Amino acid sequence: TGGTILAAQEALKNNFAINLNGGFHHAFKNKAEGFCYINDMAVAIAVLQNANKINRALIIDCDLHQGNGSARIFRNDKRVFTFSIHQQNIYPIKERSNLDIGLYDLTTDNDYLAHIEKNIPEILDSHRPELVIYQAGADPYSEDQLGSLKITKEGLKKRDDLIIENCKKFSIPIAGTLGGGYAEDPADTVDIHLQTSLSFLDA
């Protein structure tokens, strides 16, 4: 949680920062859930809001699983827009984000990236956040053990670049977290997390 707070603070100073951990989006205000004890993204936003560093924020959650904890925490807070693109027919029980894209099983790169290309610029333009927290997630990958999407490593790299490039276009700071990843070969998860990190480094 401290790492995500620091990444958010650094993003406000330098436009781009990433925590090489974090993204515990299933945690609620009053309970842990799904490997997540504390919702670091929600805490980071609250810390910056309470310090009057930001008012409006956006969570872009591209993990395989819906960011149900984040959606519940901010469901009545108009200052924070929650966006989640996830596989629909798996864990968790869904909460209502401001915008949910529930993907069919076996969704491929083209459809996945089309949702990113359409929705992210529209949300950035309409909500005008002062900070984006981006939950990347390696688990939409086609060889992930917990899902059945068919997203390639190349597709996930394009996803990262599209989101970072759009934040750059709108001059909105972005702080990243890596989120989940459960590939059959752990080296694949490492590859995907690494390419997310390099996308931030190259920004």
C-alpha positions in Angstrom: 0.0 0.0 0.0 2.9 2.3 0.8 4.3 1.6 -2.6 1.1 2.6 -4.4 0.8 5.8 -2.4 4.4 6.6 -3.3 3.8 5.8 -7.0 0.8 8.1 -7.0 2.8 10.9 -5.3 5.6 10.4 -7.8 3.2 10.4 -10.8 1.9 13.8 -9.7 5.5 15.1 -9.8 6.8 13.3 -12.9 3.6 12.2 -14.8 4.4 8.5 -14.7 5.3 6.0 -12.0 4.7 2.4 -11.2 4.6 0.2 -8.1 6.1 -3.2 -8.8 3.4 -4.8 -6.7 0.0 -3.6 -5.7 -3.4 -3.7 -7.3 -5.3 -5.4 -4.5 -8.7 -4.4 -6.0 -10.9 -7.1 -4.3 -10.5 -5.6 -0.8 -13.4 -3.7 0.6 -13.4 -1.0 3.3 -14.5 -3.5 5.9 -13.2 -6.9 4.7 -10.4 -8.7 2.8 -11.3 -10.8 -0.2 -9.5 -12.7 -3.1 -5.9 -12.5 -1.9 -6.4 -8.8 -1.1 -6.2 -7.4 2.4 -6.0 -3.7 1.8 -7.2 -1.9 -1.3 -4.0 0.0 -2.0 -5.4 1.9 -4.9 -8.3 3.3 -2.9 -6.0 4.2 0.0 -3.6 6.0 -2.3 -6.5 8.1 -3.8 -7.8 8.9 -0.3 -4.4 10.0 0.9 -3.9 12.4 -2.0 -7.5 13.7 -1.7 -7.1 14.3 2.1 -3.9 16.1 1.4 -5.6 18.3 -1.2 -3.3 17.1 -3.9 -6.1 15.9 -6.1 -9.9 15.9 -6.2 -10.9 13.8 -9.2 -9.3 10.4 -9.9 -9.8 7.5 -12.3 -9.1 3.8 -11.8 -8.5 1.9 -15.0 -8.6 -1.8 -14.0 -7.6 -4.3 -16.8 -7.1 -7.3 -14.5 -8.8 -10.5 -15.6 -11.1 -10.2 -12.5 -13.5 -7.3 -11.9 -12.3 -4.7 -9.4 -15.2 -5.3 -7.1 -13.7 -3.8 -4.0 -12.8 -0.6 -5.8 -16.2 -0.4 -7.3 -17.9 -0.7 -4.0 -15.7 1.7 -2.2 -16.2 4.5 -4.7 -19.8 3.7 -5.8 -21.2 6.9 -4.2 -18.1 9.1 -4.8 -18.6 11.1 -7.9 -15.0 12.3 -7.7 -13.7 8.8 -8.5 -14.6 7.1 -11.8 -14.0 3.3 -11.8 -13.5 1.4 -15.1 -13.1 -2.3 -15.2 -12.6 -4.6 -18.2 -12.6 -8.2 -17.2 -13.8 -11.7 -18.0 -17.5 -11.8 -17.0 -18.2 -15.4 -16.1 -15.7 -15.9 -13.4 -14.9 -14.7 -9.8 -15.9 -12.3 -8.2 -19.5 -11.6 -7.6 -19.8 -8.3 -9.6 -20.2 -4.9 -8.0 -21.2 -2.0 -10.3 -18.3 0.2 -11.5 -19.0 3.4 -13.3 -18.2 1.5 -16.5 -17.9 -2.3 -16.7 -16.8 -4.2 -19.8 -17.6 -7.9 -19.1 -15.8 -9.9 -21.8 -17.0 -13.2 -23.2 -14.8 -16.3 -22.7 -12.2 -16.6 -25.5 -12.1 -12.9 -26.3 -9.1 -12.1 -28.5 -6.8 -9.2 -29.0 -8.9 -7.3 -31.6 -12.1 -7.1 -29.5 -10.2 -6.4 -26.3 -8.1 -3.6 -27.7 -11.2 -2.1 -29.5 -12.8 -1.6 -26.0 -9.7 0.1 -24.8 -9.3 2.4 -27.8 -13.0 3.4 -27.6 -13.5 3.9 -23.9 -10.3 5.2 -22.4 -10.2 8.5 -24.4 -13.9 9.1 -23.8 -13.5 8.6 -20.0 -10.4 10.8 -19.8 -12.1 13.5 -21.7 -15.4 13.4 -19.9 -14.3 12.8 -16.3 -11.0 14.9 -16.5 -9.2 13.2 -13.6 -6.2 14.7 -12.0 -4.7 11.2 -11.5 -5.1 7.8 -13.1 -4.4 4.6 -11.2 -3.9 1.9 -13.7 -4.3 -1.7 -12.6 -2.6 -3.6 -15.5 -2.9 -7.3 -14.7 -1.0 -10.1 -16.5 -3.9 -12.5 -16.1 -5.9 -11.7 -19.3 -3.1 -13.7 -21.0 -4.2 -16.7 -23.0 -2.1 -19.1 -20.9 -3.3 -17.9 -17.6 -4.7 -20.7 -15.3 -7.6 -18.7 -13.8 -9.1 -17.4 -17.0 -10.1 -18.2 -20.5 -9.5 -15.0 -22.5 -7.2 -15.3 -25.5 -5.1 -12.2 -25.2 -1.5 -12.4 -26.4 1.6 -10.8 -24.8 1.6 -8.5 -27.8 -2.0 -7.5 -27.1 -1.2 -6.8 -23.5 1.7 -4.6 -24.5 -0.5 -2.7 -26.9 -3.0 -2.3 -24.1 -0.4 -0.8 -21.8 0.9 1.5 -24.4 -2.6 2.7 -25.4 -3.5 3.6 -21.8 -0.2 5.4 -21.1 -0.3 7.2 -24.4 -3.8 8.5 -23.8 -2.9 9.7 -20.3 0.1 11.5 -21.9 -2.2 13.0 -24.6 -4.5 14.4 -22.0 -1.6 15.5 -19.7 -3.0 13.3 -16.8 -0.5 11.7 -14.4 -0.7 7.9 -14.2 0.4 5.5 -11.5 0.6 1.8 -12.3 0.2 -1.4 -10.3 0.9 -4.8 -11.7 -2.1 -6.9 -10.4 -2.7 -10.6 -11.0 -0.9 -13.2 -13.1 -1.1 -17.0 -12.9 0.3 -18.3 -16.1 1.2 -22.0 -16.5 4.8 -21.0 -16.9 5.7 -18.3 -14.3 8.2 -16.8 -16.8 5.2 -15.7 -18.9 3.8 -13.7 -16.0 7.2 -12.2 -15.4 7.5 -11.2 -19.1 4.1 -9.5 -19.1 4.8 -7.6 -15.8 8.2 -6.6 -17.2 6.7 -5.2 -20.4 4.2 -3.2 -18.4 7.0 -1.8 -16.4 9.0 -1.0 -19.5 6.1 0.8 -21.0 6.1 3.2 -18.0 9.9 3.5 -18.3 9.6 4.5 -21.9 6.8 7.0 -21.3 
